[in-house]
């Protein structure tokens, strides 16, 4: 790789050098997090005595679950159905040994519990939904899928994310316990087990789980005391119920324009006062339909059970109700606010509230560009002539490309890239696989698989000593799932992985449409130290605003800037992006750097990291020598 002499920087560049965020302050990402005490750790394992176990042959990564049982894609997980705290405990015993299963069943029956036996891995989800157990006793070795695969399948279902799962096995391997717990289990009990020990381990776990469920079912306020509007959670729940009832009507996304300039001009306190006034004005215009504030400058309105031919008029009513009002900012100063409105009919058959919210976010992006600031969501048409990709016939693989600091650093960091190997041996890139997965409804499962493998690599490298940071792309549909964020937090905690070693890549095109849902996901992961990168970045009013609206640590510029050395316009744009990002405390990555001239232009512009074939081509190994890399 060609070297660039750091002493060759022109004399007129020292100020730009000082702007470079080569070494960010320690815990710089915490500027987005309240310095509160960390959350309490998850419940300790149940009453069973600690037993040392070990895995059999370590597998490099967990298997991909079949596409026939994809995880749910709801944005929010409904709380468990109410259970009478005095009702008998229900335990599902998943055990293929009939003698062992009947023994455990008789012990639990003798303690006044209801116990049912499932001797086959097939049909487990159907049994779970019918029997509704408080706890699952899982055997490690099962015909078909083993106990760990079944546990991972259950954990992918939002309704079973916190269900106690206890393994009961006679496997003597002392390292097996770690693999079992990493798969999502709560406890590990050795066979043979004393009846009193089994009863205590099961009953203690169920008692804690029921107490937690009762807390979740406690009534929550449906009105925000600061705004006087219904809470976002309340309106989203109403939306989910409307979709389940297959109600007619519509849902609306109202975005107040120029929010960034308003905040910079008036300050946070006046801006908040303005948005509260805007919310009350929208509520008056929408009456009797509920309006909730979604984030800083956007609002959600649900109008179910109305004639869908009136949706366009309702959208115009919201827009005009906002624009016609005089808003008080300072004494003797009034302001007019304008808004963009995206809307959709509920009859389009959205699977859940998250899908409907995604649709109106996409619509409001179009509304920003239209003269009347109104846009209706129109589902994309499926191209019947487009080439088809069979996800079932291919095999997923991960590849890696190093991201190297131009100033030199021992920090090893790579971008994780998805590939799918076809039966004929050819490899398909993510740009072909992801659209096919989204069309097939399997993108959430693929995202989960990619993260599982990335976490395995991080845990393995962390145990070996050298630090490693991985940049992993995720789709907005996956990040909108509340269970996805909680699963990731639990996985980081269970495996002892430093959150700062994981960077979630957010594509600019997705972030512009799904700002609300992406920011919610970021806020859930920030306390763990997980960082975020905005990829394929190009400047623009909305794109620039994202640098302050999302809790980012990195910006990866669009691949078109790799040719900035030959285009003065692109070179000036690149410098503007880098200066703006550095003012926000962000680090900048230049991608697809193929030759020394492109690397020089990036370095001269003040970029912090580069990646591309000039550094190293995409490969399946993590063997790049960051210590001796010279740019």
Number of C-alpha atoms within 10 A of each C-alpha: 12 12 11 16 10 12 7 8 14 9 8 8 12 10 9 15 16 11 16 23 20 21 11 13 9 7 9 13 21 15 11 14 14 9 9 7 7 8 8 6 8 10 10 9 18 21 17 20 13 13 15 15 20 17 16 13 7 10 10 10 14 14 12 18 19 11 16 8 13 17 24 19 27 20 24 18 15 13 14 16 11 11 12 9 11 6 10 15 21 22 26 23 25 24 26 19 12 11 10 16 20 16 12 22 20 15 17 23 18 12 16 13 19 19 24 21 18 18 18 14 18 13 10 17 15 10 15 16 10 9 15 15 20 23 23 25 26 26 25 23 17 19 12 11 16 14 25 23 21 24 24 19 22 21 22 23 19 24 17 18 17 21 22 23 25 27 24 26 20 15 17 16 12 13 15 20 23 17 18 23 21 19 20 27 26 20 25 27 26 19 11 10 14 10 16 11 13 18 19 15 20 26 21 14 24 22 13 14 18 19 12 13 16 17 11 14 14 9 7 10 11 14 15 14 10 8 18 14 19 18 21 20 16 17 22 23 15 16 25 22 14 21 21 14 9 16 18 17 20 28 21 28 28 30 27 20 16 15 17 18 12 15 16 10 11 14 11 12 9 16 21 16 16 20 22 19 18 27 25 18 18 25 23 16 18 19 11 10 12 20 27 27 25 20 16 17 21 22 22 25 27 23 25 21 13 13 12 18 11 11 20 17 11 19 27 16 15 23 24 16 20 26 19 12 16 14 19 15 14 10 6 6 9 11 13 11 21 18 25 27 31 27 31 25 25 22 13 15 13 17 14 20 23 20 17 26 25 20 24 27 27 22 24 26 21 19 23 19 12 12 8 13 22 23 23 21 20 14 9 6 6 8 7 7 6 7 8 9 16 11 17 11 11 18 14 19 15 15 15 21 24 27 26 29 24 21 16 16 15 15 15 21 23 22 19 22 19 22 21 20 16 17 10 7 10 10 16 17 12 14 10 14 19 18 13 18 20 14 10 13 15 20 25 25 22 23 21 20 18 23 20 17 19 20 21 20 17 22 18 14 15 17 12 9 8 10 15 20 20 24 23 21 21 19 18 21 22 24 24 26 22 19 26 25 19 17 18 20 19 16 20 20 16 15 18 13 21 18 19 17 20 23 23 22 24 23 18 22 14 16 20 17 20 22 18 20 23 21 18 16 19 20 16 15 19 21 20 20 18 22 22 25 26 26 24 19 20 19 15 9 9 14 17 16 16 18 19 12 14 20 22 25 21 24 27 24 24 18 16 15 24 25 20 23 18 13 10 11 10 16 20 12 16 26 19 14 20 26 20 16 24 23 12 14 21 25 24 29 24 27 24 21 22 17 16 16 17 22 31 20 20 29 21 19 24 25 31 26 23 25 24 20 15 17 24 17 14 17 13 13 10 15 10 17 12 17 12 10 17 18 21
